[in-house]
Amino acid sequence: MVLYDCRDRAWQVDSVAPLSHKSTVAKLIAGFCNRKIPVRITVRLITEDPLQVVLKALTVAIDADDDILTQFTEAAELKNNVGTAHSFEALIGVLKEKRAI
């Protein structure tokens, strides 16, 4: 799983583990009762530029004529507008404006 923060940094979730080791029966009861279990989450910073990775994947999807993305906007126009995004917030704004999401 990858998480993004407000500064457009990406974090890879390496592990999620309960803080206390309970018996299997206790875990089942906690799951059945929908009780919250405290966990320790281990993450690491991804050093690659996450926005560029997403932009590259979107470009590939637009080039593949993904009907969901290009349903309301021409592929070339969407590709140009997506290329102008300099943050995830701007990218989401462009995609919403062009009715791609």
Secondary structure, DSSP 8 states (H G I E B T S, - for coil): -EEE-TTS-EEEEEEEEESS---HHHHHHHHHTT----EEEEEEEE-S-HHHHHHHHHHHHHHTT-TTTTSSS-HHHHHHHHHT--SHHHHHHHHHHTT--
